[in-house]
């Protein structure tokens, strides 16, 4: 399964969230970071919202499911608890 982070360069909230996600070891997902400045449709959709988290629903229909935005003050453990609702744990 894939976790998608929509971000933009120089966004401290985006960078902080990416670092916390990368520190999570117990969940089974692949992180894909998408730079919203690289596509007009992403920029139009997320320019005032980044960071934005979604997940690939795994159904092959290219639809993404939104994941609630965690607080910037959330710890790695708190973020992991949130993401456990959307991703399986590693075996």
Legacy VTK file of the C-alpha trace (Angstrom):
# vtk DataFile Version 3.0
C-alpha trace
ASCII
DATASET POLYDATA
POINTS 91 float
0.000 0.000 0.000
1.124 3.521 -0.682
0.999 6.621 1.519
1.093 9.811 -0.545
2.333 13.104 0.879
1.533 16.203 -1.151
4.128 18.818 -0.253
6.006 21.788 -1.628
9.654 22.815 -1.362
10.485 25.007 1.606
7.368 23.995 3.558
8.534 23.316 7.110
5.294 21.540 8.014
5.748 19.251 4.997
9.365 18.504 5.844
8.555 17.815 9.488
5.731 15.447 8.596
7.900 13.606 6.063
10.639 13.108 8.680
8.136 11.686 11.164
6.604 9.372 8.557
10.048 8.093 7.581
10.749 7.306 11.257
7.759 4.924 11.452
8.961 1.348 11.178
6.015 -0.769 12.315
3.573 -0.148 9.469
3.544 -1.607 5.985
3.397 1.211 3.429
5.497 2.814 0.742
5.854 6.609 1.040
5.512 8.678 -2.129
6.195 12.408 -1.815
4.579 14.525 -4.523
5.836 18.054 -5.124
2.712 20.107 -5.838
4.750 22.647 -7.797
5.516 19.998 -10.428
1.913 19.757 -11.704
-0.699 22.454 -12.173
-3.585 20.247 -11.015
-1.825 19.350 -7.758
-0.901 22.978 -7.155
-4.466 24.159 -7.778
-5.863 21.514 -5.458
-3.379 21.774 -2.581
-1.591 25.142 -2.686
-3.287 26.304 0.536
-3.588 22.888 2.167
-0.133 21.270 2.285
0.887 18.984 3.771
-1.844 16.634 2.564
-1.872 12.881 3.161
-3.762 10.349 1.073
-3.451 6.652 0.443
-3.758 4.624 -2.689
-6.851 2.515 -2.098
-5.172 -0.476 -3.750
-8.122 -1.079 -6.047
-6.311 -0.056 -9.217
-8.791 2.702 -10.013
-6.359 5.578 -9.306
-8.613 6.946 -6.561
-6.969 8.187 -3.407
-8.483 8.176 0.040
-7.759 11.212 2.224
-6.129 10.742 5.607
-6.806 13.302 8.341
-4.011 15.808 8.762
-2.098 15.192 11.982
-1.157 18.042 14.268
2.303 19.464 13.513
3.034 18.811 17.200
2.168 15.114 16.968
4.973 12.790 17.942
6.149 9.949 15.731
4.204 7.551 17.976
1.015 9.622 17.710
1.379 9.706 13.927
1.939 5.964 13.880
-1.269 5.431 15.900
-3.194 7.558 13.389
-1.772 5.695 10.395
-2.500 2.289 11.969
-6.138 2.934 11.061
-5.203 3.008 7.367
-2.247 0.621 6.999
-1.513 -2.899 8.246
1.303 -3.592 10.650
4.406 -5.315 9.353
4.772 -8.995 10.065
LINES 1 92
91 0 1 2 3 4 5 6 7 8 9 10 11 12 13 14 15 16 17 18 19 20 21 22 23 24 25 26 27 28 29 30 31 32 33 34 35 36 37 38 39 40 41 42 43 44 45 46 47 48 49 50 51 52 53 54 55 56 57 58 59 60 61 62 63 64 65 66 67 68 69 70 71 72 73 74 75 76 77 78 79 80 81 82 83 84 85 86 87 88 89 90
